[in-house]
Amino acid sequence: MGYYLVKLLASAAIIVAVTEAAKVNATLGGLIKSLPLVSLIALVWVWAETRDTQVIAQLSTSTFWFVLPTLPLFLVLPALLRRGFGFWPSLAAGIAVMLGCYVLTMALLRRAGVAL
């Protein structure tokens, strides 16, 4: 139970750090948020729990491919906000675009024979 509490607190600390930094400096918040901290922590935890290098390799590969379809969200959201759309509709549109990119990515990876 203590191990899971440590995992929970470490994950929450990252979110708090990003939101607090963003209040002071949006660029700093974006920099911290863009760091693959969650991915790195997850890799360490999976390694600590399994010691399975194949699982780590697969997780790393999957993470690479699934980061790519998230990127359009970070272009659509600010573009819509700057055009006067509200936060929630802009976020919803960004998420919709991201989900479409996930579907497209999965189809392209299957077609290319990339194992996920």
N, C-alpha and C positions, 0 to 999 in steps of 0.2 A: 504494500500500500504506500509506503514511504517513497518508493521509486516513482510511482505514478504521480504522486504529489509534486515531486521534484520536476518531472516532465511538464506537468500542468503549470507550475509557477514559472519555469523557464520560458515556456511558450507565451504565457501572459505578459511576462516582462518585456518581451520583444514588441508586442503590440503597444504596450504602455510607452515604451521608449520612442516608437515611431510617432504616436499621436502627440506626445509631449514635445518632441523635437519639431514636429510640423507646425505646432502653434507658434513657436519662436522663429523658425526658418523653414519654409516649405521645401527648399532645396535640400536642406539637411535631412528632413523627414523622408523625402523621396530617395535620397542616397541610402539611408539606413534601410528603408523598405525594399529597395532594389537588391540589397545584399542577399545572397542565398542562405540566410541564417537558418530559416526553417528547414530547408533542404539539408544543410550541413548537420544540423542537430538531429534530424530524422536519420541520416546516414549513420551517425555515431550511435544513436539508440538502437537501430536495427543491428549494427555490428555488435554492440554490447550484448544484445539479447540472442543473436543467432550465430555469430562468428562465421556467417556464410557469405563468402566473397561473391558467389553467383547471384545471390539476392541483392547484394550491394550494387553489382554491375548492372543488373536489370533495373533496379530502382533509379540508378543514375541515368541510364539510357532513356527510360520512360520520362523522367523529369525533363531531360533535354527536349524531347519531342513535344511534351505537353506545355512547356513554357512558351513555345512559339505562338500557339493560338491565343494566348492570353494578351499578347502585346497590342492587338488592335483596340482592346478595351481602353487602353491608356492614350489612344489617339482620338477615339470617338467621344469619350466622356468630356475632355476639355474642349473639343471642337463644338459640341452641342451647348455646353455651358457658356462659352464665349458668344454664341449666337442667341443667347437669352432664354434657352430652355431651362426648366427647373432642374434641380438636382436629381430628384427621383426618376423623372422620365429619361433624363440623360443617362443615369446609371442603368436603368432598365434597358435602354437601347444599346449601351455598351456591352452589357451582359448578353443580350440577344446576339449581337455580332460575335462576341467571344464564343458562345455556344455553337453558332454556325461554323466558326473556324475550327472548333473541336471536331465537329462532325466531318468537315472537309479534311482535316488532318488525319483522322482515323481512316477515312476512305483512301486517301493518298498513300498512307503507310501500308495499308493492306495490299493495295494494288502494287506497291513497290516491293512487297515481300518482307517488310521490316517487322521483325518479331517484337511484340509488346508483351 
